[in-house]
Amino acid sequence: MKGIKLNTIQFEDGGKRISYDYTVHKEYNEYFNSNNLYYVHYDKDISDTPLSLAVIPLLSNLMPISWFVGFDVYIDEIDETFYRSLELLKEQFIKFHPDKEIRGTLHVNKIVKNTINGTNTSLLFSGGLDSFDSLTRHYHKDPYLISIHGADVAIEDTVRWNEFKKFNAEEKILDASRLFYVESNLREFYTYKVDLLVDHLGWWGMVQHGMALLGVLSPLSYKYNITDINIAASATNEITYSWGSSPYIDENMKWANTKVTHDGYQFKRTDKTDNVVRFVKNSEYDIKLRVCYADERSGYNCNTCHKCQRTALSLILAGADPKEYGLNVSNNFYDLIFTNFGDDCVMTEGIKYQWTCIQEKAASVDDFFVLENKEKEQIAIRRFIDLDLDKIVNKNEAKVKQQKRQKFVLRQKYPLLYKIYRLLRYQKI
């Protein structure tokens, strides 16, 4: 049997942890960490989950690797709806990556038809603009909010994760009884060889994250009768490059009688900002956005990275004070904005699109929130509107790719030193 065989699924730690024991054929050992088998740890007892649904978290992470590498996967049983979904997902990746040979087959002994008795709603929740925007639009449904440790925040980064939970606890809009926290090594059970399967070392972003994050929810959906599942969109249909989370991926991720919505796909990031500001003005709640995970962050955001800058500027153009939304902008905020467009800057098509949306927003508004001096800030905004981003995009792309690859290779060549570095940084030993 050449490929990967799932031997057992075990519920451990009082039914809160699902551990998967699987055998990897020696030909494919280089892609997997044999001492770090895939697992998911919930903060609830989910041990009553049928095995045909409990297998979904593993397969959601494993099957894309099998397709891109070309090996088969062998399991005992699977949910019927999810089995059909995998066929559609495989076809979609073939369309997204026409230069790759997408193959690999799932072999199953038994296909099971499952039904979830309920209509409850859930939302993957990161505390960022996209997820808060989705929450405001689904607030009337009282959704379960599910956050996954091991996705944006590394498992060993307990400092950042505890901060994340603390910030959630401070948000009056969030009901603690409907907040679920999940831990999974979904980015650590495979080796760097998987990152090399796609260009730009972008496995997590380009392929994995949509299926991975949604698949983890299957046991919770069964336990809490959740059939309406939402994942916030990070882009719109104006984006044409392949990405691991889109309506074509996320909305084909389904099991039993669930429905997944790639939520907010029709809204630009500036639209989402307007929506959150409008919601806050018309409600009793304040909202502190958490838009970045920079190491130098102290508080909700680092306030200096380009993502923080774009969010702060969008808030300003929506007539809101960024400080009220967790972004403490500096006195030289507009000078900082223009550092993104100098001779040494690096701008991908995706980042260019985000700045272009803000340019369009700036050109459409008559007023904005004034930080200090309205006349000077009007001049800065006009200068920003007039920027020709087409002359900047991809200008230093080759240099950045080379630096990224060098850093990646060094990290893999000296893993022990890198592990020590991460412990020092995250645990502050």
Protein Blocks (a to p, Z undefined) as FASTA:
>chain_A
ZZdddfbdcdeehhlaccddddddfklmmmpcfklccddddfbdfklpcfklmmmmmmmm
mmmmmmmnopacddfbdcfklmmmmmmmmmmmmmmmmmbccedddddfbdcddddedjbd
cdddehiaklmmmmmmmmmnopaddddehilpcfklmmlmmmmmmmmmmmmkbcfklccc
dddfklmmpcfklmmmpghhimmmmmmmmmmmmmmmmmmmmmnopabdcdddfbdfkbmb
dcfbdfklmmmgcghjbccddehklpcfklmmmmmmmmmmmmcbdcdddfbfcfklgcjb
nolamklmmmmmmmmmnopafklnopacdfklmmmmmmmmmmkbccdfklmmmmmmmmmm
mmmpcbdcdfklmmlmmmmmmmmmmpcfklmgoklmmmmmmmmmmmmmmmmmmmmlmmmm
mmmmmnoZZ
